[in-house]
Amino acid sequence: MLLTHATLATMIDGYGLIPHAAVALDGDRIAWAGPMADLPRAYAVTDALHCGGRLVTPGLIDCHSHAVHAGHRAAEFELRLNGASYEEVARAGGGILSTVTATRSASEDDLLASALRRIDQMIASGATTVEVKSGYGLTIKDELKMLRAARRIGDCRPVSVQTTHLAAHAIPPDYKGRATAYIAEIALPSLRAAHAEGLVDAVDAFCETIAFSVDDLRPLFAEARALGLPVKLHAEQLTDQQGAAFAASHGALSADHLEYLSPQGIAAMAAAGTVAVILPGAFYTLRETQAPPVAALRAAGVPMAVATDLNPGSSPMASLPLAMNMACTLFRLTPEEALLGTTVHAARALGLADRGRIAPGLRADLCIWDADHPAELGYRIGATPLHQRIFGGRLDA
């Protein structure tokens, strides 16, 4: 396939804009990209796709989602609007645990069917790679059920799926006050079983006062290292638990949320090359007031990814362009940083070096937008000007 008459945002050295450009695809890889005037004769074909000057970017990458789950939490949303805090809802048995109850009751097929509806929304907004976490089962059987459903998404839809083991997401009632026992009896065995079954690409955990401490998580991260799996961490969302520095000490791919990130945590992430995943959907939904230290992260050279955090409680949002707009408006990322955050840095947050830019040899995952300039993607509120999407070198029907 050959795309012509495009405005390319290669995402190399910023936007990497090339007007009047072409992209040649060879199977599921990019063969060549550059000005049309420089197109090698070998790539000239008669059935080229004329883009009409439209913007072409790499396919968007959602590096943090909880797309597999059952039920919803609209009632909890109403409770918070009436004054209940996130912590109060969680301690009263709501929050994550209410989704756990629904997810345990659902079959694998039920979970897949509901997840596909959300995945379709993500695809329609330009996503070509999506990370999906477990974490709403909290038993060995149900964590594996979630991961199996997540793996099946890629067989049903034109999207790459990265699965993340998140059994250390919450402490179920039968383990209340026994976080260490939960890690030993549920999190570790489920991780080993998931790895043996080929169901897991990375390991995550929730480090917070209402979840797990750094000390609780040491055996889990040690096991991940023994299994050769990369780690990431929900860190500093509600309080500073020094989770980001702990994650960075284990060479984490990313630390996510980070509203209460300390200067020490920033320094540790910068030294380790750990990506900061910014999640404005949860900040917005929970009506938080303390934003992540974006300026300090920028000054320290910490790469910032942007994701939807699609989940039923704190971020029921499936659109990466909307997440980009929120990141710009709420956290003062620039539109260029927001697009880098859903392409280059999102790929890095998943440990994927073969996507996120438009360059020879990389995956042929592309989005063609009804837009003239990439700043439009973060500028429009709730709009998704996706014209066409190419996944693995194939044009979506």
C-alpha positions as CSV (number, residue, x, y, z in Angstrom):
1,M,0.0,0.0,0.0
2,L,1.1,3.6,-0.7
3,L,-0.3,6.6,1.0
4,T,0.1,9.9,-0.9
5,H,-0.7,13.6,-0.6
6,A,-0.5,13.3,3.2
7,T,0.6,15.7,6.0
8,L,2.8,13.4,8.1
9,A,3.4,13.7,11.8
10,T,6.2,11.2,12.1
11,M,6.7,11.9,15.8
12,I,10.4,12.0,15.3
13,D,11.9,15.1,17.0
14,G,8.5,16.4,18.1
15,Y,5.8,16.4,15.6
16,G,8.2,15.6,12.8
17,L,5.9,17.2,10.3
18,I,6.3,16.5,6.6
19,P,3.9,18.2,4.2
20,H,3.0,16.8,0.8
21,A,4.3,13.4,1.9
22,A,3.9,9.7,1.2
23,V,4.2,6.5,3.2
24,A,5.0,3.1,1.6
25,L,3.9,0.0,3.4
26,D,5.3,-3.5,2.9
27,G,3.0,-6.0,4.6
28,D,2.7,-5.0,8.3
29,R,5.7,-2.7,8.2
30,I,6.5,0.8,7.0
31,A,8.9,0.6,4.1
32,W,9.5,4.3,3.4
33,A,8.2,7.7,4.5
34,G,9.1,11.2,3.3
35,P,8.2,14.0,0.8
36,M,6.4,12.8,-2.3
37,A,9.0,14.5,-4.4
38,D,11.6,12.0,-3.0
39,L,9.5,8.9,-3.4
40,P,11.7,6.1,-4.7
41,R,10.5,4.8,-8.0
42,A,10.3,1.2,-6.6
43,Y,7.4,2.3,-4.3
44,A,5.3,4.1,-7.0
45,V,2.1,2.1,-7.5
46,T,-1.1,2.8,-9.4
47,D,-3.5,2.1,-6.6
48,A,-2.1,4.6,-4.1
49,L,-4.5,5.9,-1.4
50,H,-4.8,9.7,-1.9
51,C,-5.1,11.3,1.5
52,G,-6.2,14.7,0.3
53,G,-3.8,16.5,2.5
54,R,-5.1,14.9,5.6
55,L,-3.0,14.4,8.7
56,V,-1.4,11.0,9.1
57,T,0.0,10.0,12.5
58,P,1.2,6.7,14.1
59,G,-1.7,4.7,15.5
60,L,-2.5,5.8,19.0
61,I,-1.4,3.6,21.9
62,D,-3.4,3.4,25.2
63,C,-0.9,2.3,27.7
64,H,-3.1,2.1,30.8
65,S,-6.6,0.6,30.7
66,H,-8.9,-1.7,32.7
67,A,-11.1,-2.6,29.7
68,V,-12.0,-6.1,31.0
69,H,-14.5,-5.9,33.8
70,A,-18.2,-6.5,34.5
71,G,-20.9,-4.0,35.6
72,H,-20.6,-0.3,36.1
73,R,-20.4,2.2,39.1
74,A,-22.8,4.9,38.2
75,A,-24.3,4.9,41.7
76,E,-20.9,5.4,43.1
77,F,-20.4,8.4,40.8
78,E,-23.6,9.9,42.3
79,L,-22.3,9.2,45.9
80,R,-19.1,11.1,45.2
81,L,-21.1,14.0,43.8
82,N,-23.0,14.1,47.0
83,G,-19.8,14.4,49.0
84,A,-18.3,11.0,49.6
85,S,-14.6,10.7,48.9
86,Y,-12.9,8.0,46.9
87,E,-11.4,6.5,50.1
88,E,-14.8,6.6,51.9
89,V,-16.5,4.8,49.1
90,A,-13.7,2.2,49.0
91,R,-13.7,1.6,52.7
92,A,-17.5,1.2,52.7
93,G,-17.2,-1.8,50.3
94,G,-17.7,0.2,47.1
95,G,-15.0,1.2,44.7
96,I,-12.9,-1.6,43.2
97,L,-14.5,-4.3,45.4
98,S,-17.9,-3.7,43.9
99,T,-16.5,-4.3,40.4
100,V,-14.8,-7.4,41.8
101,T,-18.2,-8.9,42.8
102,A,-19.6,-8.3,39.4
103,T,-16.5,-9.6,37.6
104,R,-16.4,-12.8,39.7
105,S,-20.0,-13.5,38.7
106,A,-19.3,-13.1,35.0
107,S,-18.1,-15.8,32.6
108,E,-15.0,-15.4,30.5
109,D,-17.3,-15.0,27.4
110,D,-19.4,-12.4,29.2
111,L,-16.2,-10.4,30.1
112,L,-15.0,-10.6,26.5
113,A,-18.4,-9.4,25.1
114,S,-18.5,-6.4,27.4
115,A,-14.9,-5.6,26.8
116,L,-15.3,-5.6,23.0
117,R,-17.9,-2.8,23.2
118,R,-15.3,-0.7,25.0
119,I,-12.5,-1.7,22.7
120,D,-14.7,-0.7,19.7
121,Q,-14.9,2.8,21.1
122,M,-11.2,2.9,21.6
123,I,-10.6,1.7,18.0
124,A,-13.0,4.3,16.7
125,S,-10.9,7.0,18.5
126,G,-7.7,5.9,16.8
127,A,-6.2,3.2,19.1
128,T,-4.2,0.5,17.5
129,T,-2.5,-0.8,20.6
130,V,-4.2,-1.2,24.0
131,E,-2.9,-2.4,27.3
132,V,-5.5,-4.3,29.4
133,K,-5.1,-5.1,33.1
134,S,-6.6,-7.8,35.3
135,G,-7.3,-6.8,38.9
136,Y,-11.0,-7.2,39.4
137,G,-10.9,-11.0,40.1
138,L,-8.7,-11.1,43.2
139,T,-8.7,-14.9,43.2
140,I,-6.4,-17.1,41.2
141,K,-9.3,-18.4,39.1
142,D,-10.8,-15.0,38.4
143,E,-7.5,-13.2,37.6
144,L,-6.7,-15.9,35.1
145,K,-10.3,-15.6,33.7
146,M,-9.8,-11.8,33.1
147,L,-6.4,-12.3,31.5
148,R,-7.8,-15.0,29.1
149,A,-10.6,-12.7,28.1
150,A,-8.1,-9.9,27.5
151,R,-5.9,-12.1,25.3
152,R,-8.9,-13.0,23.2
153,I,-9.6,-9.4,22.3
154,G,-6.8,-9.4,19.7
155,D,-8.4,-12.4,18.0
156,C,-11.7,-10.6,17.7
157,R,-10.6,-7.1,16.7
158,P,-7.9,-5.4,14.7
159,V,-5.9,-4.1,17.7
160,S,-2.7,-5.2,19.5
161,V,-3.4,-6.1,23.2
162,Q,-0.8,-6.1,25.9
163,T,-1.9,-7.9,29.1
164,T,-0.9,-6.8,32.5
165,H,-1.3,-8.9,35.7
166,L,-2.8,-6.6,38.4
167,A,-3.9,-9.0,41.1
168,A,-2.4,-6.6,43.7
169,H,-5.1,-4.1,42.9
170,A,-7.1,-4.3,46.1
171,I,-7.3,-6.4,49.3
172,P,-10.5,-8.5,49.3
173,P,-12.7,-8.6,52.5
174,D,-11.5,-12.1,53.4
175,Y,-7.9,-10.8,53.5
176,K,-8.6,-7.5,55.3
177,G,-5.6,-6.6,57.4
178,R,-3.6,-9.4,55.8
179,A,-2.0,-7.9,52.7
180,T,1.1,-10.0,53.1
181,A,-1.0,-13.2,53.1
182,Y,-2.9,-12.0,50.0
183,I,0.3,-11.4,48.1
184,A,1.6,-14.9,49.1
185,E,-1.6,-16.8,48.6
186,I,-3.3,-15.1,45.6
187,A,-1.1,-12.6,43.8
188,L,2.1,-14.7,43.5
189,P,0.4,-18.0,42.5
190,S,-1.9,-16.3,40.0
191,L,1.2,-14.6,38.5
192,R,3.0,-17.9,38.2
193,A,0.0,-19.5,36.6
194,A,-0.6,-16.6,34.2
195,H,3.0,-16.7,33.1
196,A,3.0,-20.4,32.6
197,E,-0.1,-20.0,30.4
198,G,1.4,-17.2,28.4
199,L,-1.2,-14.7,29.5
200,V,0.9,-11.9,30.9
201,D,3.2,-9.2,29.4
202,A,3.9,-7.1,32.5
203,V,3.1,-6.9,36.2
204,D,1.4,-4.0,38.0
205,A,0.2,-3.1,41.5
206,F,-1.7,-0.4,43.3
207,C,0.6,1.2,45.9
208,E,-1.7,3.3,48.2
209,T,-3.0,3.5,51.8
210,I,-6.2,1.8,50.7
211,A,-4.3,-0.9,48.8
212,F,-0.7,-2.1,49.2
213,S,2.5,-0.7,50.7
214,V,6.0,-0.8,49.2
215,D,6.9,-3.5,51.7
216,D,3.9,-5.6,50.7
217,L,4.9,-5.5,47.1
218,R,8.5,-6.4,47.4
219,P,7.9,-10.2,46.9
220,L,5.7,-9.6,43.9
221,F,8.2,-7.5,42.1
222,A,11.0,-10.0,43.0
223,E,8.8,-12.7,41.4
224,A,8.2,-10.6,38.3
225,R,12.0,-10.2,37.9
226,A,12.5,-14.0,38.4
227,L,10.0,-14.6,35.6
228,G,11.6,-12.1,33.3
229,L,8.5,-9.8,33.3
230,P,8.7,-6.0,33.4
231,V,6.9,-4.1,36.1
232,K,4.9,-0.9,36.4
233,L,3.0,0.7,39.3
234,H,-0.1,2.7,40.2
235,A,1.8,5.3,42.4
236,E,1.2,8.5,44.3
237,Q,-2.4,8.9,43.1
238,L,-3.9,9.8,46.5
239,T,-0.9,10.1,48.8
240,D,2.9,10.0,48.6
241,Q,3.8,6.4,49.4
242,Q,7.2,6.6,47.7
243,G,5.9,4.1,45.2
244,A,7.4,5.7,42.1
245,A,10.9,5.5,43.6
246,F,10.3,1.9,44.5
247,A,9.2,1.1,41.0
248,A,12.1,3.0,39.5
249,S,14.5,1.0,41.6
250,H,13.1,-2.1,39.9
251,G,13.6,-0.6,36.4
252,A,9.9,-0.1,36.0
253,L,8.5,0.6,32.5
254,S,6.2,3.2,34.1
255,A,4.7,4.8,37.2
256,D,1.1,5.9,36.7
257,H,-1.1,8.6,38.1
258,L,1.6,10.5,40.1
259,E,-0.5,13.4,41.5
260,Y,1.5,13.3,44.8
261,L,4.8,12.5,43.3
262,S,7.8,13.9,45.2
263,P,11.0,15.4,43.9
264,Q,12.8,12.3,45.1
265,G,10.4,10.2,43.0
266,I,11.0,12.3,40.0
267,A,14.7,12.0,40.3
268,A,14.5,8.2,40.7
269,M,12.3,8.0,37.6
270,A,14.6,10.2,35.6
271,A,17.6,8.0,36.5
272,A,15.8,4.8,35.7
273,G,14.2,5.9,32.5
274,T,10.8,5.1,33.9
275,V,7.9,6.7,32.0
276,A,5.3,8.9,33.8
277,V,1.9,7.9,32.7
278,I,-0.5,10.8,33.1
279,L,-4.2,9.8,33.6
280,P,-6.4,12.9,33.5
281,G,-9.7,11.0,33.3
282,A,-9.4,9.8,36.9
283,F,-8.3,13.3,38.1
284,Y,-11.4,14.7,36.4
285,T,-13.9,12.1,37.5
286,L,-12.7,12.2,41.2
287,R,-12.6,16.0,41.1
288,E,-9.0,16.0,42.4
289,T,-7.3,19.3,43.0
290,Q,-3.6,18.3,43.1
291,A,-2.3,17.8,39.6
292,P,0.8,15.7,38.7
293,P,4.0,17.8,38.8
294,V,4.2,18.1,35.0
295,A,6.6,21.0,34.9
296,A,9.0,19.2,37.2
297,L,8.7,16.0,35.2
298,R,9.4,18.0,32.0
299,A,12.4,19.8,33.6
300,A,13.8,16.4,34.7
301,G,13.5,14.9,31.3
302,V,11.0,12.2,32.4
303,P,9.0,11.1,29.3
304,M,5.2,11.6,29.9
305,A,2.7,9.2,28.4
306,V,-1.1,9.9,28.3
307,A,-3.7,7.2,28.6
308,T,-7.5,6.8,29.2
309,D,-7.3,4.7,32.4
310,L,-10.5,3.2,31.1
311,N,-12.2,1.7,34.2
312,P,-15.8,1.6,35.6
313,G,-15.1,3.7,38.7
314,S,-12.8,6.6,38.3
315,S,-12.3,7.0,34.5
316,P,-15.2,5.6,32.4
317,M,-13.6,7.0,29.2
318,A,-12.5,5.2,26.1
319,S,-11.2,8.1,23.9
320,L,-7.5,8.9,23.7
321,P,-8.1,12.2,21.9
322,L,-10.3,13.2,24.9
323,A,-7.6,12.2,27.3
324,M,-5.1,14.3,25.3
325,N,-7.5,17.3,25.5
326,M,-7.8,16.8,29.3
327,A,-4.0,16.4,29.7
328,C,-3.6,19.8,27.9
329,T,-6.4,21.6,29.7
330,L,-6.1,20.2,33.2
331,F,-2.3,19.5,33.4
332,R,-0.9,22.0,30.9
333,L,0.8,19.6,28.6
334,T,1.3,21.0,25.2
335,P,-0.6,19.4,22.2
336,E,2.8,18.1,21.0
337,E,3.5,16.5,24.4
338,A,0.0,15.0,24.5
339,L,0.5,13.4,21.0
340,L,3.9,12.2,21.9
341,G,2.3,10.8,25.1
342,T,-0.1,8.6,23.1
343,T,2.5,7.5,20.5
344,V,6.2,7.5,21.3
345,H,6.1,7.6,25.1
346,A,3.1,5.3,25.3
347,A,5.0,2.7,23.3
348,R,7.9,3.1,25.7
349,A,5.6,2.7,28.7
350,L,4.7,-0.8,27.3
351,G,8.2,-1.7,26.3
352,L,7.3,-1.7,22.6
353,A,10.1,-0.4,20.4
354,D,8.4,-1.2,17.1
355,R,5.6,1.4,17.0
356,G,4.7,4.9,18.0
357,R,6.5,6.7,15.1
358,I,6.4,6.7,11.4
359,A,9.7,5.3,10.2
360,P,11.0,2.4,8.0
361,G,10.9,-0.9,9.8
362,L,8.2,0.0,12.3
363,R,4.7,-1.4,12.5
364,A,2.3,-0.1,9.8
365,D,-0.2,1.1,12.4
366,L,-1.4,4.5,11.2
367,C,-4.3,7.0,11.6
368,I,-5.6,9.3,8.9
369,W,-7.4,12.3,10.4
370,D,-9.8,14.9,9.1
371,A,-7.3,17.5,10.4
372,D,-4.7,19.8,9.0
373,H,-2.4,20.0,12.0
374,P,-1.7,17.6,14.9
375,A,-2.6,20.2,17.5
376,E,-6.2,19.7,16.4
377,L,-6.2,16.2,18.1
378,G,-5.7,17.7,21.5
379,Y,-7.7,20.9,20.8
380,R,-11.2,19.5,20.1
381,I,-13.3,18.5,23.1
382,G,-14.9,15.1,22.7
383,A,-14.5,15.0,18.9
384,T,-12.7,12.2,17.1
385,P,-11.9,13.3,13.6
386,L,-10.6,9.9,12.6
387,H,-11.0,9.4,8.8
388,Q,-9.5,6.0,8.4
389,R,-7.2,3.7,10.4
390,I,-4.5,1.3,9.2
391,F,-3.6,-1.7,11.4
392,G,-0.7,-3.9,10.5
393,G,-0.7,-2.6,7.0
394,R,-4.4,-3.2,6.4
395,L,-7.0,-0.5,5.9
396,D,-10.0,-0.8,8.2
397,A,-13.2,-1.6,6.3
